[in-house]
Amino acid sequence: MGVKLINIGYGNFVSAARLISIVSPDSAPVKRIVQEARDRGTLVDATCGRRTRAVMIMDSGHVLLSAVQPETVAHRLDDREIQSGEEEEPDE
């Protein structure tokens, strides 16, 4: 079974299995998380110079910035699971 990758915009992909959360960058606590990751050297900016619209927290402690809306990334994750047939089959 291969690694499932999610498109986070502009040719950038992230492993679905390593993703913990996708949040909006607007709140003060999220801004603090981003700054702390920048200070630690664990921030990955995948915005390609565009405005940050989603912040992704990884299980490794890395923080990723994306120019794609959190809802869009979540829908891509859901679409990926449906395509791979991972949704539970209804009991008959």
C-alpha positions in Angstrom: 0.0 0.0 0.0 1.5 3.3 -1.1 1.7 6.7 0.6 -1.4 8.8 0.1 -0.5 12.4 -0.9 -2.8 15.4 -0.7 -2.3 18.3 -3.1 -1.9 21.5 -0.9 -1.5 23.8 -3.9 1.0 24.9 -6.6 2.5 21.4 -7.1 3.0 20.7 -3.4 1.9 17.5 -1.7 1.7 16.3 1.9 1.3 12.8 3.3 -2.2 12.2 4.5 -1.1 9.8 7.2 1.2 12.4 8.8 -1.4 15.2 8.9 -2.9 16.0 12.3 -4.9 19.1 11.6 -5.7 21.8 9.1 -6.6 25.2 10.6 -7.1 28.8 9.5 -4.1 31.1 10.1 -6.2 34.0 11.6 -6.3 33.3 15.3 -3.6 34.4 17.7 -2.8 30.8 19.0 -2.3 29.6 15.4 -0.1 32.7 14.7 1.9 31.7 17.8 2.3 28.1 16.6 3.6 29.4 13.2 6.1 31.7 14.8 7.3 29.0 17.2 7.8 26.6 14.2 9.7 29.4 12.4 12.0 29.9 15.4 12.5 26.1 15.7 13.2 25.6 12.0 10.2 23.3 11.5 8.1 25.6 9.4 7.6 24.7 5.7 6.2 27.5 3.6 4.4 26.0 0.6 2.5 29.2 -0.4 4.8 30.1 -3.3 4.7 33.7 -2.2 0.9 33.9 -1.9 -1.2 34.6 1.1 -1.4 31.9 3.7 -4.9 30.5 3.9 -4.3 27.2 5.7 -1.9 26.0 8.4 -1.3 22.2 8.6 0.1 20.6 11.7 2.0 17.4 11.1 2.7 14.5 13.5 6.4 15.2 13.3 5.9 18.7 14.8 6.4 20.4 11.4 4.0 23.2 10.5 3.1 23.7 6.8 1.7 26.9 5.3 -0.6 26.6 2.2 -2.2 29.2 0.0 -5.3 26.9 -0.4 -8.3 27.2 1.9 -8.5 24.6 4.7 -11.9 23.4 3.4 -10.3 22.7 0.0 -7.5 20.7 1.5 -10.1 18.7 3.6 -12.2 18.0 0.5 -9.2 16.8 -1.3 -8.4 14.5 1.6 -12.1 13.2 1.6 -12.0 12.7 -2.2 -8.7 10.7 -1.9 -10.2 8.4 0.7 -13.3 7.8 -1.4 -11.2 7.1 -4.6 -9.0 4.6 -2.7 -12.0 2.7 -1.3 -11.1 3.2 2.3 -14.6 4.2 3.4 -16.3 1.6 5.5 -18.8 -0.6 3.7 -22.3 -0.6 5.2 -23.2 -3.7 7.1 -26.0 -5.7 5.5 
